[in-house]
């Protein structure tokens, strides 16, 4: 009982000595730890972290047993531990920094679409989405493999440099011709920038969690996952074996899209919600004006 009482007294003393700044400090640290754990879950970093924790336990046992030789080796090992962790966790750290950069820059206009007005954004993307959806359905029906990357906030200059610049208005006919078997550009990915087919025949990065990906998935699906891991792009994949339409976003693959839910997803992701509401209000005013005019007549 005395032991429990002493613990209670110690906890009470700590709580009494805590200032408001200490509470903020704990909240921030807890949030960062939560994000770090969430980042490394189901990745290679999770296994590395388990190894580091095991080494820390071994080091604690060695220090308690006063093993001088082993203690000397572990002391030198942990002196370089931070550098080793940075090298081992480099892919995960890079992905985390890229996500942080996208989150901070997402609201800034000069990192986003390059149209003259929000109305131009809506019109351009509405037309492009219709063409992309129609092309995806046609390619799916004919079981023609396709890989369409829709650029968003993260610019894909590295991938564009590996392909051929087209910079053409998005149309189903152009997309279907690009992916027609045995044509020069059919093996690579098409990158859509600012609602235009900007480049074709582009090579995409390999996925960083390749060992966790279903082995039945082909190279297109793997490339799509790799692209979505390092950017906020939306990647559409059409399987040449089954004709199944899939979407990869933020390293996750979702399969089994049809015309309706594919269009709905692209509209939700690519067309600003405020602009959609503005257009709906304009349409309502337009139709209400027509009704009033007809009533007068």
N, C-alpha and C positions, 0 to 999 in steps of 0.2 A: 504493500500500500504506500509506503514511504517513497518507493521508486516512482509510482504513478503521480504522487503529490509533487515530487521534485520536477517531473516533466511538465506538469500543469503550471507550476510556478515559473519555470523557465520560459514556457510559451507566453505566459502573461507578461513577463518582463520584456520579452521581445516585442510584443504588440504595443506595450506602453511606450517603448522607445522609438517606434516607427513614426516617421513624419510623412506628410502628404507626398513629398518627392520620392520617398522609398516605395510607396504604393504604386506610383506611376512607373517607377523603375521595374518593379516586379511584373506589372501588367505587360510592359513592352517586352521584357525578357521572355515571359511566357508565350507571348504572341510569336516572337521570333523562333522560339524552340518549336512551337506548333507548326509553323510554316516550314522549318527545316525538316522535321519528321515527315510532314506531308510530301515534301519534295523528293525525299529519298526512298519513300515506300515503293516496293516492287521494282527497284532498280538495282544496278550493281553496287551502288553506294550503300544500300542496306546491308549487304554482306560484308562490305568493308568496315562499316560502322560496328557490326557485331565483332569483327576481329579486333578492332581498336579497344572496344569495351573489355574483351577477354584479356588483352595485353595489360590494360589498367588493373584488372583484378590480379593478374599474375604479379605485376609490379608491387601491388599492395602487400601480397603475401610475402614476397621476397624481402620487402623493407621490414616487415614484422619479424621475419626469421633472421634478419641481419646477415644475409648472404652477400658478402662484399663483392665477389667477382661478378655475380649476376646483377647485383645492384649497379655496379659500374657500367656494365653493358647497357642496361636499361636506361640509366641516366643519360648516356650519350645518345641512345636511340630517341628519347623523348625531346632532346635538344633540337633535333631536326624533324620532329614530328609534325609541326605546323606546315613546313614546306612539303613534307611527304603527303599530307592530307590534301593540300592544294593541288598537287600533281595528280593524285588518284581521283579526286572529285572534280577535276577540271570540266568534264562535259556537263555535270549537274550544275556547277557554279555558273558556267556560261549560260545555260538555259535559264537559270534563276535571274541573272542580271538582265538577260534579254526580255524576260517577262516584266521585270520591274521597269525597264525602259519603255516598254509598250504601254504599261499602265499609266505612267506619268505623261507620256506624249500623246496619248490617244485623243485627248480633247483639244489639241492644238491644230488649227486649220492647216498650217503649212506642212504638217506631217501627214495629212490626209489627202482627200481627193482634190484634184486640180481643176475643178469646174468653176464657171463664173458665178453661179448661184445655186442655192439649194434646189430650186426647181429643175435646173439642168442635171443635177445629180440624180433626182428621181427619174426623169425621163430617160436618161442614158442607161441607168441600171435596170430600169423596167424593161426596156427593149433587149438589153444584153441578157438578162435573166431568161426571158422568153426563148431567145435563140439558143442559149446554153442548155436549157431544159429540153427543147425540141431535139437538139443534136444528141443529147444523152439518151433520149428515148429511142431515136433512130439507130444509134450505135448499139444500144442494148438489144434491140430487135434483131439486128443483123449479126449479133455477137462479135462486134468489132471492138478490140481493146482500145481504151482511151484514158488519158490522164490530163485533167484540166485543173490548173492551179489558179485560184482567184486571189490576187494580191490585195491586202488590206492596208493596215498601218505599217507593218514591216516591209521595207523595200527589198526586193529580191534581185538586186543587181548582180550578185555572184552567179546565180542560176541563169539569169538572162544572158550573161556573157558567154555561157557554154552553148547557146542555141543560135537561132537565126531571127533577126529582127523582122517583124511583119508590120506591126502598127496599123492594123486594118480594123474596120468596124466589125463588131462581133456578129457573126451570122452562122446559122446552122450549116449552111452549104460549105462554108470555109472550114469549119471544124471537122465536118465529115470527110472532106477532101484531104485534110492534113492527116487524119488517122486511117485513111484507106490503106489496106495492107500493101507493103512493098514500096510505098512512096518514101522519098528521102527523109521526111520528118516524122514518120508515124511511130517510131520507137521512143521518141522523147516526150517531154511534157509541154503542153501549151500553157503559157502564162498570160492571164488576163489582167491588164492594168488599166484603171480608170475606165472600165466598161469596154475596153478595146482588146482585141487579140494582139498583144504586144510582141510576143516571141513564141517560137515553136522549136521543137527538137532540143529542149533544154534537159540537162541532167540534174537530178535532185540528190540531196545528201542521203546517206544511209541512216537508218534508225539507230538511236543510241541504246534502245532496249531490244535489240534484235533477237536476243536469246529467249525473250518472253513472248515473241510473236508466234502465232499459229503457223506451223510449218507448211500447212496447206496453202497459205497465201503466197501469191506470186510476187515477182519483182516490182510490178506496178504498185501493188498495195503496200509493199515495204517502203518504196520510195515516197509514197504519199504520207505514210506515217512519219518518216524521217523529216520531210518538209514541214509537216505541221508541228513537229517537236521544236523546231528552231525558229518558228515564225507564227504569226496569227492568221496565216493564209487558210482558206477553205479549199480542200482538194477533192475533186470529184474523180472517182475511178469507175470505169466500165470494164468488167471482166470479159476477156475474150474467150474464156471457156464456158461460162454460164450466162453471160450478159447481165449479171447482177450489177446494180448501180450502188456504189458505196460512197460515203463521205468520211474524210479524215480531218479532224480538227483538234488542236492541242494534244497531239499524240494519241488520240483515241479514234478508233475506226467503228463506224456505224454502217451496217449493210441493209440491203433490201428496200431501197427507195423506189417509189413510183413517180409518175409525173406530178401528181398533186402535192405530195409531201416534200418532194425535192424543190418545187417552186416555192412552196410556203417557207421552207427553211432558208433558201437563198434570199427571199424578200426580207425575212426577219433579220438576217445577218448583214445584208449589204445596203438596204435602204434605210436611212435614218427614220426613226419612229416619229419624230416631230414633223418631218416633211410628209410622211404618210398621213398624219392627222390633218396637216394643212391642206393636202390635196383633197382629202375626204370632205373637209369643210367647204372648199371651193366647189366641189361637185354638188354638194347639197344646196349651196347658194345658187348655183347655175340651174339645177333642176327645179328648185322652188321658184326661181324667177320665171322659168318657162311655164310652170303651172299657173302662176298668177297672170302671166300674159295670156294664156289660153282662156282663163276664166273671164278676163276682160273682153276678149274677143267673142 
